Amino acid sequence: MSVDRTTEATEPRPTIPTLLARAVAQFGEHTYLITPTERISYREIDRRSARAARWLLHRGAGKGTRVGLFFPNDIDFVVWWLAAARVGALVVPLSTLYAPAEIAKVLRLADVALLITPPRVLTIDVAQRLEAALPGLAGQQAGRLSLPAVPYLRDIVFTGPGGPAWAGRYSDTDPLAPQEILAAVENEVSPADLVVMVHTSGSTADPKGVLHTHGTVVRQTSTWPEAIRAVSKSGDDASILCAMPFFWIGGLLAITGALHRATTLLIMPRLDAETALDMIERERANGVVGWPAFTQRLREHPSFATRDLSSAPMLRDGPLDIAMVDVPDGFPVHRTMSETAGGFAYTQMRIVDEDGRPVPDGTVGELWVRGIGCMAGYNKRERWETFDDDGWYHTGDRVYRRPGDPRLFYVGRTSELIKAAGANVSPLEVESVIGQFDDVAQCVVVGVEDPVRGEQVCAVLVPAHDGIDVDSVAARAREQLSSYKVPTRWLLATSDRIPTLASGKLNRKAVRQLVIDGAFTECGQRP
């Protein structure tokens, strides 16, 4: 989609502070967020985030400061996301699924300077988790952190009481920058300024940091309110349960998209089917934004059949996957991409064959994207490493279009990434963890189709000695990897059964086919 530069010149600047101010002016008293215990309007989220923004400014954070957020899906996450965006900081959301080693890796890769977190995140004691992630942290002083493993990290601030000596505190009595300074700062936030770094698994062992500007995030989320109303069959007073994590693009798409048009979001720190059904029924929600596995959990709940879900007819009668609403061929509508901030508005698209030539409608090809709806790039990668000479990003997604239908239909991926329950899993990352165990000589990870998760993470192990304890291997993997990355299917093989290419490189495609054919020894499923 090309940009109408005349329209762009006359509309408000596409920045998060401008978008929030417009939302407050147009529908400030409307309920924005509802949790199991709290509800908050657009006007109140503006007030709370303004205070947090003034606190950030007083602490010296501002344009370009890399601020990490480690929160569950709650109101405080939204407050700090908006606060950091309002002062021009670059927000780095950290997954609450991260094991300690992953936290340390992302803090280092993202050059986070300030980390903000509550003392507890769900069942996680954050102080314990961070001390496990960062050796030497226990002997540090608040506001003066100096750790070679994370050399840019200077401060960790808890938003609640208690905590160790190395952590600062956010308090209602803390001094704040003047309101007029915040107003002046917001005026200096540009659509070209970076606003968020979302980490997603890539083709390497390290997660990729996808960088987006204010302009891209505001534009790409602008179509979300209409899209969600279309798939949920709701009207002006849309109320949607968001089951997408805020630390990934799907959740950010929802909480930012709802700033464009009054939309009430029901959110939960922990995904629980009974709590979700209670909220949907009580608040007369119109639908659910989440992955099919969670919708299936709702439908399998013992109380589902007796619930009054008349406000959300698609939840009871529609497909598990909202991307399957009104599809003609059985392939889902392409959902979202971290690299395009969750949508395809303002994005030039090309579907090409193996030689890079455009294919006709109805033909499957690889999706290429470019334009102002595309990411600014990957963290710590030069442009030539990410885009081709003409500015195209080669997504690796296999898609097609139907004549007269603007939607993209998703067929699969050309890359080796595994799409497990909506999350990208890098086989190399999982292999790098399991392959270091003394009792594992080799580990090959592939994705195999799964009716609920889309793909299942499958590990083929070559034991270093007889009698390998696969339960022990799985338990150790869970200590170092997020739960969705840990293989759920385990098989044993000998090294001579692992196929390679003529070059000597692993033939991952052939390994996957051998798994499908049952050529390896099954060790069972492990949740």
C-alpha positions as CSV (number, residue, x, y, z in Angstrom):
1,M,0.0,0.0,0.0
2,S,1.4,3.4,-1.0
3,V,1.2,6.4,1.2
4,D,-1.0,9.4,0.4
5,R,1.5,12.1,1.4
6,T,-1.2,14.8,1.2
7,T,-3.3,13.0,3.8
8,E,-0.2,12.2,5.9
9,A,0.6,15.9,6.0
10,T,-2.8,16.9,7.3
11,E,-3.5,14.1,9.8
12,P,-2.1,14.1,13.4
13,R,1.5,12.8,13.6
14,P,1.6,9.0,13.9
15,T,3.2,8.7,17.3
16,I,2.0,6.9,20.5
17,P,1.6,10.1,22.6
18,T,-0.4,11.7,19.8
19,L,-2.6,8.6,19.4
20,L,-3.2,8.4,23.2
21,A,-4.1,12.1,23.4
22,R,-6.6,11.7,20.5
23,A,-8.2,8.6,22.2
24,V,-8.6,10.5,25.5
25,A,-10.2,13.5,23.7
26,Q,-12.6,11.3,21.7
27,F,-13.6,8.6,24.1
28,G,-11.8,9.2,27.4
29,E,-14.5,7.9,29.7
30,H,-14.9,4.7,27.8
31,T,-13.6,1.5,29.6
32,Y,-10.3,0.6,28.0
33,L,-9.1,-2.4,30.1
34,I,-10.8,-4.9,32.4
35,T,-8.9,-7.4,34.5
36,P,-10.5,-10.0,36.9
37,T,-10.3,-7.4,39.7
38,E,-10.0,-3.9,38.1
39,R,-11.3,-1.7,35.2
40,I,-9.7,1.4,33.8
41,S,-10.8,4.1,31.4
42,Y,-8.7,5.7,28.6
43,R,-8.6,8.9,30.7
44,E,-7.3,7.1,33.7
45,I,-4.6,5.1,31.8
46,D,-3.5,8.5,30.4
47,R,-3.2,9.9,33.9
48,R,-1.3,6.9,35.3
49,S,1.1,6.7,32.3
50,A,1.7,10.4,32.5
51,R,2.9,10.1,36.1
52,A,5.1,7.1,35.2
53,A,6.5,9.1,32.2
54,R,7.4,12.1,34.4
55,W,9.1,9.7,36.8
56,L,11.1,8.3,33.9
57,L,12.1,11.7,32.9
58,H,13.2,12.6,36.4
59,R,15.4,9.5,36.5
60,G,17.1,10.6,33.3
61,A,15.3,8.2,30.8
62,G,14.3,9.8,27.5
63,K,14.8,9.7,23.8
64,G,16.4,6.4,22.9
65,T,16.8,4.9,26.4
66,R,16.3,1.2,26.2
67,V,13.7,0.3,28.8
68,G,13.0,-3.4,29.6
69,L,9.5,-4.4,30.8
70,F,9.0,-7.7,32.7
71,F,5.3,-7.8,33.5
72,P,2.4,-10.2,33.0
73,N,-0.7,-9.2,31.0
74,D,-2.0,-6.6,33.4
75,I,-2.7,-2.9,33.6
76,D,0.7,-2.0,34.8
77,F,2.3,-3.4,31.6
78,V,0.1,-1.0,29.6
79,V,0.9,1.9,31.9
80,W,4.7,1.5,31.5
81,W,4.5,0.7,27.8
82,L,2.7,4.0,27.2
83,A,4.9,5.9,29.7
84,A,8.1,4.8,28.0
85,A,6.7,5.5,24.5
86,R,5.6,9.0,25.6
87,V,9.1,10.0,26.6
88,G,10.6,8.6,23.4
89,A,12.3,5.5,25.0
90,L,12.8,2.2,23.2
91,V,10.6,-0.4,24.9
92,V,12.0,-4.0,25.2
93,P,9.2,-6.3,26.5
94,L,10.7,-9.4,28.1
95,S,8.8,-12.7,27.9
96,T,7.5,-14.0,31.3
97,L,8.2,-17.5,29.9
98,Y,12.0,-16.8,29.8
99,A,14.3,-19.0,31.8
100,P,17.1,-17.2,33.6
101,A,19.6,-17.7,30.8
102,E,17.2,-16.3,28.3
103,I,16.6,-13.2,30.4
104,A,20.3,-12.6,30.6
105,K,20.7,-13.1,26.8
106,V,17.9,-10.6,25.9
107,L,19.1,-8.0,28.4
108,R,22.5,-8.2,26.8
109,L,21.5,-8.4,23.1
110,A,19.0,-5.5,23.6
111,D,21.5,-3.3,25.6
112,V,18.7,-2.6,28.2
113,A,19.7,0.2,30.5
114,L,16.7,0.2,32.8
115,L,14.6,-2.8,33.7
116,I,11.1,-2.2,35.3
117,T,9.3,-5.1,36.9
118,P,7.0,-5.9,39.8
119,P,8.5,-8.0,42.7
120,R,6.4,-11.0,41.5
121,V,5.4,-12.0,38.1
122,L,2.7,-14.7,38.4
123,T,4.5,-17.4,40.4
124,I,8.0,-16.0,39.7
125,D,10.0,-14.4,42.5
126,V,11.6,-11.8,40.3
127,A,14.6,-11.1,42.6
128,Q,15.5,-14.8,42.6
129,R,15.0,-15.1,38.9
130,L,17.2,-12.1,38.1
131,E,19.9,-13.2,40.5
132,A,19.9,-16.6,38.8
133,A,20.1,-14.9,35.4
134,L,22.9,-12.4,36.4
135,P,25.7,-13.8,38.5
136,G,27.1,-11.1,40.7
137,L,23.9,-9.1,40.9
138,A,23.5,-9.8,44.6
139,G,26.5,-7.7,45.4
140,Q,25.4,-4.6,43.4
141,Q,24.0,-1.3,44.5
142,A,20.7,0.1,43.2
143,G,21.1,2.6,40.4
144,R,24.8,1.7,39.9
145,L,24.7,-1.7,38.4
146,S,28.0,-2.8,36.8
147,L,27.9,-6.3,35.3
148,P,30.1,-7.4,32.4
149,A,27.4,-9.9,31.3
150,V,25.0,-7.0,30.7
151,P,27.3,-4.0,30.4
152,Y,24.6,-1.4,29.6
153,L,22.2,-2.3,32.4
154,R,22.5,0.4,35.1
155,D,19.2,0.1,37.1
156,I,16.5,-2.4,37.9
157,V,13.4,-0.9,39.5
158,F,10.6,-2.7,41.3
159,T,7.1,-1.3,41.1
160,G,6.1,-2.7,44.4
161,P,7.4,-2.8,48.0
162,G,10.3,-5.0,49.2
163,G,13.2,-6.4,47.3
164,P,17.0,-6.6,47.5
165,A,19.5,-3.8,47.9
166,W,20.4,-3.9,44.2
167,A,16.8,-2.9,43.2
168,G,15.4,0.6,43.0
169,R,11.7,1.4,43.9
170,Y,8.9,3.2,42.1
171,S,6.8,5.0,44.7
172,D,3.9,7.5,44.8
173,T,6.1,9.9,46.7
174,D,9.0,9.9,44.2
175,P,9.9,13.3,42.7
176,L,8.6,13.8,39.1
177,A,9.7,16.0,36.2
178,P,7.3,18.9,35.7
179,Q,4.2,18.4,33.5
180,E,5.4,21.0,31.0
181,I,8.6,19.0,30.5
182,L,6.6,15.9,29.6
183,A,4.5,18.0,27.2
184,A,7.6,19.4,25.6
185,V,9.2,15.9,25.3
186,E,6.1,14.4,23.7
187,N,6.2,17.2,21.1
188,E,9.7,16.0,20.2
189,V,8.8,12.4,19.8
190,S,8.9,11.8,16.0
191,P,7.2,9.1,13.9
192,A,10.7,8.1,12.8
193,D,11.8,7.4,16.4
194,L,12.2,3.7,17.4
195,V,9.6,2.7,20.0
196,V,9.7,-1.0,20.5
197,M,12.0,-4.1,20.1
198,V,10.0,-7.3,19.9
199,H,12.1,-10.5,20.2
200,T,11.2,-13.4,18.1
201,S,13.1,-16.7,17.3
202,G,15.1,-16.6,14.2
203,S,17.3,-18.9,12.1
204,T,20.1,-18.6,14.6
205,A,20.4,-19.6,18.2
206,D,19.9,-16.0,19.4
207,P,16.4,-14.4,19.3
208,K,16.0,-11.6,16.8
209,G,15.1,-8.1,18.0
210,V,12.6,-6.6,15.6
211,L,12.7,-2.8,15.7
212,H,9.7,-0.6,14.9
213,T,9.2,3.1,14.8
214,H,6.3,5.1,16.2
215,G,5.0,5.7,12.7
216,T,5.0,2.0,11.8
217,V,3.3,0.9,15.0
218,V,0.6,3.6,14.8
219,R,-0.2,2.9,11.2
220,Q,-0.1,-0.9,11.4
221,T,-2.4,-1.0,14.4
222,S,-4.9,1.4,12.8
223,T,-6.8,-1.4,11.0
224,W,-7.1,-3.7,14.1
225,P,-10.4,-2.3,15.5
226,E,-12.2,-2.9,12.2
227,A,-10.6,-6.3,11.6
228,I,-11.5,-7.6,15.1
229,R,-15.1,-6.4,14.7
230,A,-15.3,-8.2,11.4
231,V,-14.1,-11.6,12.7
232,S,-16.1,-11.3,16.0
233,K,-19.2,-10.0,14.3
234,S,-19.4,-7.2,16.8
235,G,-20.4,-3.6,16.4
236,D,-19.5,-0.2,17.8
237,D,-19.3,-1.3,21.5
238,A,-16.8,-4.1,20.9
239,S,-15.5,-5.9,24.0
240,I,-12.8,-8.5,23.3
241,L,-10.9,-10.9,25.5
242,C,-7.2,-10.6,24.6
243,A,-5.4,-13.9,25.2
244,M,-2.2,-12.8,23.4
245,P,0.9,-12.0,25.5
246,F,1.7,-8.3,25.6
247,F,5.4,-9.1,25.2
248,W,4.8,-10.4,21.6
249,I,3.4,-8.5,18.7
250,G,-0.2,-10.0,19.0
251,G,-0.7,-8.4,22.4
252,L,0.9,-5.1,21.5
253,L,-1.3,-5.0,18.4
254,A,-4.4,-5.3,20.7
255,I,-3.5,-2.8,23.4
256,T,-2.3,-0.2,20.8
257,G,-5.0,-1.0,18.2
258,A,-7.7,-0.3,20.9
259,L,-6.4,3.3,21.0
260,H,-7.6,4.0,17.5
261,R,-11.3,3.2,18.3
262,A,-13.1,2.7,21.6
263,T,-12.7,-1.0,22.3
264,T,-12.8,-2.7,25.7
265,L,-10.1,-5.3,26.2
266,L,-10.5,-8.0,28.8
267,I,-7.1,-9.1,30.0
268,M,-5.8,-11.7,32.4
269,P,-2.3,-12.1,34.0
270,R,-2.7,-15.8,33.7
271,L,-4.6,-17.7,31.0
272,D,-7.2,-19.6,32.9
273,A,-10.3,-21.0,31.1
274,E,-12.7,-20.6,33.9
275,T,-11.7,-17.0,34.7
276,A,-11.9,-16.2,31.0
277,L,-15.4,-17.6,30.7
278,D,-16.5,-15.7,33.8
279,M,-15.2,-12.4,32.3
280,I,-16.7,-13.1,28.9
281,E,-20.1,-13.9,30.4
282,R,-20.1,-11.0,33.0
283,E,-18.8,-8.3,30.6
284,R,-20.8,-9.5,27.6
285,A,-17.6,-9.8,25.5
286,N,-17.9,-10.3,21.7
287,G,-15.0,-12.5,21.1
288,V,-11.5,-13.8,21.9
289,V,-8.2,-12.9,20.4
290,G,-5.8,-15.8,21.0
291,W,-4.4,-19.0,19.6
292,P,-6.7,-21.9,18.8
293,A,-5.3,-24.0,21.7
294,F,-6.8,-21.6,24.2
295,T,-10.2,-21.4,22.4
296,Q,-10.2,-25.2,22.6
297,R,-9.5,-25.0,26.4
298,L,-12.5,-22.8,26.7
299,R,-14.7,-25.2,24.8
300,E,-13.5,-28.1,26.8
301,H,-14.2,-26.5,30.2
302,P,-17.0,-28.4,32.0
303,S,-19.1,-25.2,32.4
304,F,-18.9,-24.1,28.7
305,A,-22.2,-25.7,27.6
306,T,-24.2,-23.9,30.4
307,R,-22.6,-20.4,29.9
308,D,-24.5,-17.5,28.4
309,L,-22.2,-16.7,25.5
310,S,-24.9,-15.1,23.3
311,S,-22.7,-12.0,23.1
312,A,-19.9,-14.0,21.4
313,P,-21.6,-16.3,18.9
314,M,-18.3,-17.0,17.1
315,L,-16.8,-18.4,20.3
316,R,-19.5,-21.2,20.4
317,D,-20.1,-21.7,16.7
318,G,-17.1,-20.3,14.9
319,P,-13.8,-22.0,14.0
320,L,-11.1,-22.5,16.7
321,D,-8.8,-20.2,14.8
322,I,-10.2,-16.7,14.1
323,A,-7.9,-16.7,11.0
324,M,-10.2,-19.4,9.6
325,V,-13.4,-17.2,9.6
326,D,-14.8,-16.9,6.1
327,V,-11.9,-18.6,4.3
328,P,-12.7,-20.3,1.0
329,D,-10.0,-23.0,0.7
330,G,-9.2,-24.2,4.2
331,F,-6.1,-22.2,4.5
332,P,-6.1,-19.5,7.2
333,V,-5.8,-15.8,6.6
334,H,-2.3,-14.7,7.3
335,R,-2.4,-13.5,10.9
336,T,0.4,-11.1,11.9
337,M,4.1,-10.7,11.5
338,S,6.4,-9.2,14.1
339,E,8.3,-7.7,11.1
340,T,5.2,-5.8,10.0
341,A,4.0,-4.8,13.5
342,G,1.0,-7.1,13.3
343,G,-0.6,-6.1,10.1
344,F,-0.2,-5.5,6.4
345,A,-1.6,-2.0,6.1
346,Y,0.8,0.5,4.5
347,T,2.9,-2.4,3.3
348,Q,3.9,-3.2,-0.3
349,M,3.6,-6.9,-0.9
350,R,4.9,-9.3,-3.6
351,I,4.3,-13.0,-3.9
352,V,7.2,-14.6,-5.9
353,D,8.5,-17.9,-7.1
354,E,11.9,-19.4,-6.4
355,D,13.5,-17.0,-8.9
356,G,11.9,-13.9,-7.4
357,R,9.4,-13.5,-10.1
358,P,5.8,-12.5,-9.2
359,V,3.2,-15.3,-9.4
360,P,-0.4,-14.9,-10.5
361,D,-3.4,-14.9,-8.1
362,G,-4.1,-18.4,-6.9
363,T,-0.5,-19.5,-7.1
364,V,1.5,-20.2,-3.9
365,G,4.7,-18.3,-3.5
366,E,7.0,-16.6,-1.0
367,L,5.8,-13.3,0.5
368,W,8.1,-10.3,0.2
369,V,7.3,-7.0,2.0
370,R,8.7,-3.5,2.1
371,G,7.5,0.1,2.8
372,I,6.7,2.2,5.8
373,G,4.6,-0.7,7.3
374,C,7.7,-2.8,7.5
375,M,10.2,-3.0,10.4
376,A,13.1,-0.6,10.6
377,G,15.3,-3.7,10.8
378,Y,16.7,-6.2,13.2
379,N,18.7,-5.2,16.2
380,K,22.5,-5.2,15.6
381,R,22.1,-6.2,12.0
382,E,22.9,-4.0,9.0
383,R,20.3,-3.4,6.3
384,W,22.0,-5.6,3.8
385,E,21.7,-8.5,6.2
386,T,17.9,-8.0,6.4
387,F,16.7,-6.4,3.1
388,D,17.6,-7.0,-0.5
389,D,19.0,-4.3,-2.8
390,D,15.5,-3.1,-3.6
391,G,14.4,-2.9,0.0
392,W,12.3,-6.1,0.1
393,Y,12.3,-8.3,3.2
394,H,12.0,-12.0,2.3
395,T,9.6,-13.4,4.9
396,G,9.9,-17.1,4.2
397,D,6.1,-17.4,4.4
398,R,4.3,-19.3,1.7
399,V,1.1,-17.5,0.8
400,Y,-1.4,-16.9,-2.1
401,R,-4.1,-14.6,-3.0
402,R,-7.5,-15.2,-4.7
403,P,-8.7,-13.0,-7.6
404,G,-10.6,-10.0,-6.2
405,D,-9.8,-10.8,-2.6
406,P,-7.2,-8.5,-0.8
407,R,-6.5,-11.1,1.9
408,L,-3.3,-13.3,2.1
409,F,-3.9,-17.0,2.7
410,Y,-1.1,-18.7,4.7
411,V,0.2,-22.1,3.5
412,G,3.4,-22.5,5.5
413,R,7.0,-21.5,5.8
414,T,10.0,-22.0,3.6
415,S,12.4,-21.5,6.6
416,E,13.2,-24.1,9.3
417,L,11.3,-22.2,12.0
418,I,8.7,-24.2,14.0
419,K,5.4,-22.5,14.6
420,A,4.2,-24.0,17.9
421,A,0.9,-22.7,19.3
422,G,1.5,-19.4,17.5
423,A,5.1,-18.9,18.7
424,N,8.2,-19.1,16.6
425,V,10.7,-21.7,17.9
426,S,14.3,-21.8,16.5
427,P,15.5,-25.4,16.2
428,L,19.1,-24.2,16.5
429,E,18.3,-22.6,19.9
430,V,16.7,-25.8,21.3
431,E,19.5,-27.9,19.9
432,S,22.2,-25.6,21.4
433,V,20.7,-26.2,24.8
434,I,20.1,-30.0,24.7
435,G,23.2,-30.7,22.7
436,Q,25.4,-29.5,25.6
437,F,24.2,-32.2,28.0
438,D,26.8,-34.8,28.7
439,D,24.5,-37.7,27.9
440,V,23.5,-36.4,24.5
441,A,25.8,-36.9,21.6
442,Q,23.6,-35.1,19.1
443,C,20.2,-33.5,19.1
444,V,18.2,-32.6,16.0
445,V,14.9,-30.6,16.4
446,V,12.2,-30.5,13.8
447,G,8.6,-29.5,13.7
448,V,5.8,-32.0,12.9
449,E,2.2,-31.2,12.3
450,D,-0.1,-31.1,15.3
451,P,-3.9,-30.6,15.2
452,V,-3.9,-28.4,18.2
453,R,-0.6,-26.6,18.3
454,G,-0.1,-26.2,14.6
455,E,3.3,-27.8,14.9
456,Q,4.9,-29.9,17.6
457,V,8.5,-29.5,18.7
458,C,10.1,-32.9,18.2
459,A,13.7,-33.8,19.3
460,V,15.7,-36.7,17.9
461,L,18.4,-37.7,20.3
462,V,21.6,-39.6,19.6
463,P,22.6,-40.8,23.1
464,A,26.2,-40.5,24.3
465,H,25.9,-43.8,26.1
466,D,23.3,-46.6,26.6
467,G,20.4,-46.0,28.9
468,I,19.8,-42.3,28.4
469,D,17.0,-41.0,30.7
470,V,14.8,-38.9,28.4
471,D,12.7,-37.6,31.4
472,S,15.9,-36.2,32.8
473,V,16.9,-34.6,29.5
474,A,13.4,-33.0,29.2
475,A,13.6,-31.7,32.8
476,R,17.0,-30.1,32.2
477,A,15.7,-28.5,29.0
478,R,12.8,-27.0,30.9
479,E,15.3,-25.3,33.2
480,Q,16.9,-23.4,30.4
481,L,14.1,-22.9,27.8
482,S,10.7,-21.3,27.8
483,S,8.0,-24.0,28.1
484,Y,6.8,-23.6,24.5
485,K,10.3,-24.3,23.2
486,V,10.8,-27.6,25.1
487,P,10.2,-30.6,22.8
488,T,6.9,-32.5,23.5
489,R,7.9,-35.5,21.4
490,W,11.2,-37.4,21.9
491,L,12.8,-40.0,19.7
492,L,16.1,-42.0,19.8
493,A,18.4,-42.7,16.9
494,T,22.0,-43.7,16.1
495,S,24.3,-41.2,14.4
496,D,24.3,-43.2,11.2
497,R,20.6,-42.7,10.9
498,I,20.8,-38.9,10.8
499,P,20.8,-37.9,7.2
500,T,23.2,-35.2,5.8
501,L,23.5,-33.3,2.5
502,A,26.4,-33.8,0.1
503,S,28.0,-30.8,1.7
504,G,28.0,-32.6,5.1
505,K,25.4,-30.3,6.5
506,L,22.4,-31.7,8.4
507,N,19.5,-32.6,6.1
508,R,16.7,-31.3,8.4
509,K,14.0,-31.9,5.8
510,A,15.0,-35.6,5.6
511,V,15.0,-35.9,9.4
512,R,11.5,-34.6,9.6
513,Q,10.3,-37.1,7.0
514,L,11.9,-39.9,8.9
515,V,10.1,-38.8,12.0
516,I,6.8,-38.8,10.0
517,D,7.6,-42.2,8.6
518,G,8.3,-43.7,12.1
519,A,11.9,-44.5,11.4
520,F,13.2,-43.6,14.8
521,T,12.5,-45.1,18.3
522,E,9.7,-43.3,20.0
523,C,10.2,-42.3,23.6
524,G,6.7,-40.9,24.1
525,Q,5.2,-37.5,24.7
526,R,6.1,-35.1,27.5
527,P,4.1,-32.1,28.3
